[in-house]
Amino acid sequence: MLRHRRPTSLTTLSKMAASSSPLRVCRGILRELRYLKGPEYKHTMAYNYIMEQFRKNQVSGERYCRARLEALHTSHTYLCLLTSSRQHVALYRLFHGRGESSMEEAAGRVGLRLPSQPGGKGWET
């Protein structure tokens, strides 16, 4: 039986917005962009678009804007996507099979060690 998710309410969005500031999310997105594009990331269209969107959704202290919370939620989701994609590629490169490997190499790749047999023949000493 599938359960339908309840639509995100305004209080949920405001709680999420309180836990991460727009500046922190913006810096996180720019960090991921810098990782992808290198030191010339400030000359890309993506950088210009991100900065334009964050500037457009700035709010002064005298007004409350629901669109700002929705934009913050969307940017937080985008940051999660970028970070997860980068981590996925790193894990794929680390664990993707490169042909046959020995048992020791396969165990070491996932952080395990094979037991050694004292005396060379069996477990007796």
MDAnalysis code that builds the backbone (N, CA, C; Angstrom):
import MDAnalysis as mda
import numpy as np

u = mda.Universe.empty(375, n_residues=125, atom_resindex=np.repeat(np.arange(125), 3), trajectory=True)
u.add_TopologyAttr("name", ["N", "CA", "C"] * 125)
u.add_TopologyAttr("resid", np.arange(1, 126))
u.add_TopologyAttr("resname", ["MET", "LEU", "ARG", "HIS", "ARG", "ARG", "PRO", "THR", "SER", "LEU", "THR", "THR", "LEU", "SER", "LYS", "MET", "ALA", "ALA", "SER", "SER", "SER", "PRO", "LEU", "ARG", "VAL", "CYS", "ARG", "GLY", "ILE", "LEU", "ARG", "GLU", "LEU", "ARG", "TYR", "LEU", "LYS", "GLY", "PRO", "GLU", "TYR", "LYS", "HIS", "THR", "MET", "ALA", "TYR", "ASN", "TYR", "ILE", "MET", "GLU", "GLN", "PHE", "ARG", "LYS", "ASN", "GLN", "VAL", "SER", "GLY", "GLU", "ARG", "TYR", "CYS", "ARG", "ALA", "ARG", "LEU", "GLU", "ALA", "LEU", "HIS", "THR", "SER", "HIS", "THR", "TYR", "LEU", "CYS", "LEU", "LEU", "THR", "SER", "SER", "ARG", "GLN", "HIS", "VAL", "ALA", "LEU", "TYR", "ARG", "LEU", "PHE", "HIS", "GLY", "ARG", "GLY", "GLU", "SER", "SER", "MET", "GLU", "GLU", "ALA", "ALA", "GLY", "ARG", "VAL", "GLY", "LEU", "ARG", "LEU", "PRO", "SER", "GLN", "PRO", "GLY", "GLY", "LYS", "GLY", "TRP", "GLU", "THR"])
u.atoms.positions = np.array([
    [0.839, -1.177, 0.000],
    [0.000, 0.000, 0.000],
    [0.881, 1.236, 0.000],
    [0.682, 2.103, -0.950],
    [1.464, 3.317, -1.047],
    [0.812, 4.421, -0.225],
    [1.636, 5.127, 0.465],
    [1.136, 6.278, 1.218],
    [1.568, 7.536, 0.500],
    [0.672, 8.448, 0.399],
    [0.986, 9.708, -0.264],
    [1.590, 10.667, 0.739],
    [2.622, 11.370, 0.274],
    [3.225, 12.360, 1.146],
    [2.345, 13.583, 1.243],
    [2.307, 14.112, 2.408],
    [1.560, 15.325, 2.654],
    [2.312, 16.495, 2.023],
    [1.634, 17.431, 1.395],
    [2.341, 18.576, 0.817],
    [3.089, 19.342, 1.900],
    [4.216, 19.880, 1.527],
    [5.033, 20.622, 2.476],
    [4.295, 21.878, 2.915],
    [4.161, 22.025, 4.196],
    [3.429, 23.176, 4.716],
    [4.374, 24.347, 4.930],
    [3.789, 25.472, 5.186],
    [4.565, 26.685, 5.426],
    [5.405, 26.554, 6.686],
    [4.869, 25.898, 7.714],
    [5.640, 25.746, 8.949],
    [6.838, 24.826, 8.732],
    [6.669, 23.785, 7.912],
    [7.787, 22.899, 7.614],
    [8.864, 23.653, 6.858],
    [8.453, 24.473, 5.888],
    [9.420, 25.266, 5.134],
    [10.138, 26.265, 6.032],
    [9.410, 26.887, 6.956],
    [10.050, 27.866, 7.828],
    [11.009, 27.197, 8.797],
    [10.688, 25.970, 9.264],
    [11.615, 25.245, 10.132],
    [12.885, 24.887, 9.377],
    [12.727, 24.454, 8.111],
    [13.887, 24.101, 7.314],
    [14.722, 25.351, 7.024],
    [14.053, 26.463, 6.781],
    [14.766, 27.698, 6.503],
    [15.525, 28.178, 7.727],
    [14.965, 27.954, 8.905],
    [15.636, 28.375, 10.128],
    [16.878, 27.541, 10.393],
    [16.860, 26.276, 9.970],
    [17.999, 25.402, 10.245],
    [19.173, 25.680, 9.320],
    [18.939, 26.245, 8.145],
    [20.041, 26.560, 7.244],
    [19.793, 27.936, 6.642],
    [20.753, 28.799, 6.814],
    [20.593, 30.158, 6.315],
    [20.814, 30.185, 4.807],
    [20.226, 31.156, 4.137],
    [20.428, 31.270, 2.689],
    [21.901, 31.442, 2.321],
    [22.643, 32.150, 3.140],
    [24.066, 32.348, 2.861],
    [24.822, 31.025, 2.912],
    [24.497, 30.189, 3.878],
    [25.154, 28.884, 4.000],
    [24.829, 27.995, 2.798],
    [23.570, 28.017, 2.363],
    [23.174, 27.209, 1.211],
    [23.853, 27.730, -0.054],
    [23.891, 29.048, -0.209],
    [24.538, 29.649, -1.374],
    [26.022, 29.279, -1.415],
    [26.686, 29.380, -0.292],
    [28.110, 29.010, -0.240],
    [28.308, 27.529, -0.552],
    [27.407, 26.687, -0.075],
    [27.506, 25.259, -0.367],
    [27.355, 24.971, -1.859],
    [26.383, 25.627, -2.493],
    [26.188, 25.435, -3.931],
    [27.408, 25.931, -4.697],
    [27.941, 27.086, -4.307],
    [29.125, 27.616, -4.986],
    [30.342, 26.721, -4.760],
    [30.436, 26.094, -3.596],
    [31.538, 25.168, -3.322],
    [31.462, 23.964, -4.264],
    [30.245, 23.433, -4.437],
    [30.073, 22.300, -5.348],
    [30.343, 22.715, -6.796],
    [29.932, 23.914, -7.171],
    [30.193, 24.412, -8.514],
    [31.696, 24.579, -8.741],
    [32.395, 25.081, -7.736],
    [33.854, 25.234, -7.827],
    [34.521, 23.873, -7.966],
    [34.001, 22.867, -7.283],
    [34.547, 21.517, -7.388],
    [34.373, 20.982, -8.810],
    [33.209, 21.258, -9.424],
    [32.944, 20.765, -10.773],
    [33.705, 21.529, -11.850],
    [33.757, 22.841, -11.755],
    [34.285, 23.674, -12.835],
    [35.720, 24.145, -12.631],
    [36.231, 24.027, -11.427],
    [37.594, 24.486, -11.173],
    [37.629, 25.956, -10.792],
    [38.829, 26.545, -10.833],
    [38.972, 27.932, -10.359],
    [38.261, 28.969, -11.227],
    [37.881, 28.633, -12.430],
    [37.201, 29.584, -13.314],
    [35.677, 29.512, -13.191],
    [35.184, 29.005, -12.081],
    [33.734, 28.813, -11.920],
    [32.955, 30.117, -11.925],
    [33.598, 31.232, -11.584],
    [32.883, 32.511, -11.539],
    [32.554, 33.050, -12.928],
    [33.107, 32.448, -13.951],
    [32.853, 32.912, -15.315],
    [31.844, 32.020, -16.039],
    [31.104, 31.193, -15.289],
    [30.132, 30.298, -15.912],
    [28.729, 30.879, -15.815],
    [27.848, 30.395, -16.677],
    [26.453, 30.827, -16.653],
    [25.761, 30.339, -15.381],
    [26.163, 29.169, -14.892],
    [25.555, 28.623, -13.675],
    [25.819, 29.549, -12.488],
    [27.031, 30.048, -12.364],
    [27.375, 30.966, -11.275],
    [26.522, 32.227, -11.348],
    [26.430, 32.793, -12.543],
    [25.630, 34.009, -12.710],
    [24.166, 33.771, -12.356],
    [23.627, 32.622, -12.763],
    [22.230, 32.315, -12.468],
    [22.000, 32.127, -10.972],
    [22.886, 31.416, -10.317],
    [22.749, 31.173, -8.880],
    [22.788, 32.487, -8.111],
    [23.755, 33.314, -8.437],
    [23.871, 34.596, -7.729],
    [22.657, 35.486, -8.006],
    [22.160, 35.477, -9.235],
    [20.982, 36.271, -9.577],
    [19.765, 35.817, -8.773],
    [19.580, 34.502, -8.641],
    [18.433, 33.984, -7.903],
    [18.528, 34.303, -6.415],
    [19.709, 34.181, -5.843],
    [19.838, 34.497, -4.418],
    [19.655, 35.984, -4.167],
    [20.119, 36.818, -5.053],
    [19.931, 38.266, -4.884],
    [18.464, 38.651, -5.058],
    [17.796, 37.987, -5.992],
    [16.390, 38.298, -6.267],
    [15.496, 37.939, -5.090],
    [15.854, 36.917, -4.328],
    [15.015, 36.456, -3.230],
    [15.454, 36.982, -1.868],
    [16.304, 38.006, -1.863],
    [16.638, 38.630, -0.588],
    [15.412, 39.385, -0.083],
    [15.223, 39.355, 1.217],
    [14.048, 39.981, 1.821],
    [14.507, 40.988, 2.854],
    [13.877, 42.136, 2.856],
    [14.198, 43.127, 3.881],
    [13.517, 42.738, 5.183],
    [13.858, 43.386, 6.259],
    [13.319, 43.045, 7.560],
    [11.857, 43.392, 7.739],
    [11.282, 44.169, 6.849],
    [9.913, 44.615, 7.054],
    [8.860, 43.818, 6.285],
    [9.267, 42.805, 5.534],
    [8.254, 42.015, 4.834],
    [8.563, 40.534, 4.963],
    [7.526, 39.726, 4.902],
    [7.634, 38.277, 4.992],
    [7.204, 37.707, 3.651],
    [8.001, 36.846, 3.099],
    [7.738, 36.374, 1.748],
    [7.763, 34.853, 1.699],
    [6.647, 34.257, 1.322],
    [6.595, 32.802, 1.211],
    [7.466, 32.319, 0.050],
    [7.556, 33.096, -1.011],
    [8.380, 32.706, -2.161],
    [9.844, 32.571, -1.751],
    [10.262, 33.365, -0.787],
    [11.645, 33.266, -0.302],
    [11.879, 31.912, 0.352],
    [10.912, 31.457, 1.155],
    [11.051, 30.152, 1.801],
    [11.036, 29.023, 0.778],
    [10.195, 29.153, -0.236],
    [10.163, 28.127, -1.279],
    [11.464, 28.116, -2.068],
    [12.012, 29.296, -2.342],
    [13.288, 29.378, -3.056],
    [14.408, 28.789, -2.202],
    [14.380, 29.027, -0.900],
    [15.391, 28.470, -0.009],
    [15.281, 26.949, 0.037],
    [14.058, 26.443, 0.075],
    [13.850, 24.995, 0.064],
    [14.374, 24.390, -1.248],
    [14.080, 25.021, -2.360],
    [14.547, 24.540, -3.660],
    [16.070, 24.577, -3.740],
    [16.675, 25.637, -3.236],
    [18.139, 25.731, -3.274],
    [18.776, 24.697, -2.349],
    [18.159, 24.447, -1.213],
    [18.668, 23.428, -0.298],
    [18.584, 22.044, -0.949],
    [17.500, 21.780, -1.665],
    [17.348, 20.513, -2.384],
    [18.392, 20.391, -3.490],
    [18.667, 21.482, -4.188],
    [19.664, 21.478, -5.251],
    [21.059, 21.227, -4.682],
    [21.354, 21.821, -3.534],
    [22.641, 21.579, -2.879],
    [22.775, 20.106, -2.512],
    [21.709, 19.522, -2.009],
    [21.718, 18.095, -1.667],
    [21.979, 17.256, -2.911],
    [21.360, 17.607, -4.033],
    [21.571, 16.888, -5.287],
    [23.029, 16.984, -5.734],
    [23.601, 18.179, -5.701],
    [24.994, 18.355, -6.132],
    [25.957, 17.572, -5.252],
    [25.760, 17.645, -3.940],
    [26.636, 16.935, -3.007],
    [26.499, 15.430, -3.189],
    [25.286, 14.945, -3.317],
    [25.063, 13.509, -3.491],
    [25.647, 13.004, -4.806],
    [25.533, 13.795, -5.860],
    [26.097, 13.398, -7.148],
    [27.615, 13.300, -7.079],
    [28.247, 14.271, -6.415],
    [29.704, 14.243, -6.271],
    [30.140, 13.030, -5.464],
    [29.436, 12.745, -4.377],
    [29.784, 11.594, -3.553],
    [29.535, 10.283, -4.296],
    [28.493, 10.231, -5.114],
    [28.211, 9.042, -5.907],
    [29.350, 8.757, -6.889],
    [29.828, 9.796, -7.567],
    [30.929, 9.610, -8.521],
    [32.178, 9.137, -7.796],
    [32.467, 9.707, -6.626],
    [33.646, 9.288, -5.864],
    [33.531, 7.821, -5.440],
    [32.367, 7.417, -4.957],
    [32.174, 6.021, -4.559],
    [32.213, 5.081, -5.759],
    [31.667, 5.521, -6.876],
    [31.684, 4.707, -8.081],
    [33.125, 4.456, -8.531],
    [33.932, 5.509, -8.518],
    [35.340, 5.353, -8.910],
    [36.089, 4.442, -7.949],
    [35.748, 4.501, -6.681],
    [36.443, 3.708, -5.677],
    [36.060, 2.239, -5.753],
    [34.774, 1.950, -5.901],
    [34.308, 0.577, -5.783],
    [33.967, -0.099, -7.108],
    [33.992, 0.621, -8.215],
    [33.635, 0.001, -9.494],
    [34.699, -1.016, -9.884],
    [34.241, -2.159, -10.324],
    [35.147, -3.246, -10.672],
    [36.078, -2.889, -11.817],
    [37.342, -3.203, -11.653],
    [38.333, -2.976, -12.701],
    [38.868, -4.321, -13.165],
    [38.001, -5.278, -13.375],
    [38.439, -6.611, -13.750],
    [38.565, -7.476, -12.513],
    [39.280, -8.566, -12.665],
    [39.467, -9.498, -11.564],
    [40.427, -8.922, -10.529],
    [40.128, -9.163, -9.272],
    [41.028, -8.768, -8.192],
    [41.094, -9.923, -7.201],
    [42.164, -9.946, -6.433],
    [42.321, -11.015, -5.461],
    [41.358, -10.808, -4.294],
    [41.219, -11.844, -3.481],
    [40.333, -11.736, -2.315],
    [40.832, -10.670, -1.349],
    [42.144, -10.584, -1.182],
    [42.718, -9.598, -0.267],
    [42.414, -8.172, -0.740],
    [42.551, -7.939, -2.060],
    [42.260, -6.605, -2.596],
    [40.781, -6.261, -2.442],
    [39.905, -7.219, -2.723],
    [38.465, -6.975, -2.605],
    [38.077, -6.716, -1.151],
    [38.651, -7.470, -0.230],
    [38.356, -7.257, 1.193],
    [38.896, -5.911, 1.658],
    [40.098, -5.566, 1.217],
    [40.689, -4.278, 1.595],
    [39.914, -3.101, 1.043],
    [39.297, -3.264, -0.127],
    [38.533, -2.184, -0.748],
    [37.339, -1.779, 0.101],
    [36.759, -2.735, 0.815],
    [35.607, -2.420, 1.662],
    [35.980, -2.309, 3.137],
    [37.297, -2.305, 3.426],
    [37.746, -2.066, 4.798],
    [37.843, -3.305, 5.659],
    [37.978, -4.468, 5.064],
    [38.089, -5.709, 5.840],
    [39.468, -6.328, 5.627],
    [39.823, -7.223, 6.534],
    [41.049, -8.008, 6.379],
    [40.678, -9.469, 6.457],
    [41.345, -10.276, 5.657],
    [41.116, -11.710, 5.718],
    [41.851, -12.276, 6.916],
    [41.294, -13.297, 7.560],
    [41.989, -13.891, 8.705],
    [43.255, -14.617, 8.233],
    [44.262, -14.558, 9.064],
    [45.501, -15.270, 8.721],
    [45.511, -16.601, 9.475],
    [46.159, -17.571, 8.885],
    [46.221, -18.889, 9.497],
    [47.596, -19.074, 10.121],
    [47.666, -19.101, 11.436],
    [48.969, -19.284, 12.089],
    [49.526, -20.685, 11.791],
    [50.808, -20.775, 11.573],
    [51.444, -22.063, 11.327],
    [51.362, -22.484, 9.873],
    [50.618, -21.791, 9.066],
    [50.567, -22.075, 7.663],
    [49.573, -23.121, 7.236],
    [49.191, -24.106, 8.085],
    [48.298, -25.188, 7.649],
    [46.873, -24.989, 8.162],
    [46.732, -24.759, 9.399],
    [45.403, -24.693, 9.978],
    [45.400, -23.755, 11.158],
    [44.400, -23.920, 12.032],
    [44.270, -23.036, 13.177],
    [45.000, -23.540, 14.407],
    [45.537, -24.748, 14.358],
    [46.247, -25.251, 15.535],
    [47.611, -24.579, 15.621],
    [48.115, -24.450, 16.834],
    [49.414, -23.807, 17.049],
    [50.503, -24.784, 17.280],
])
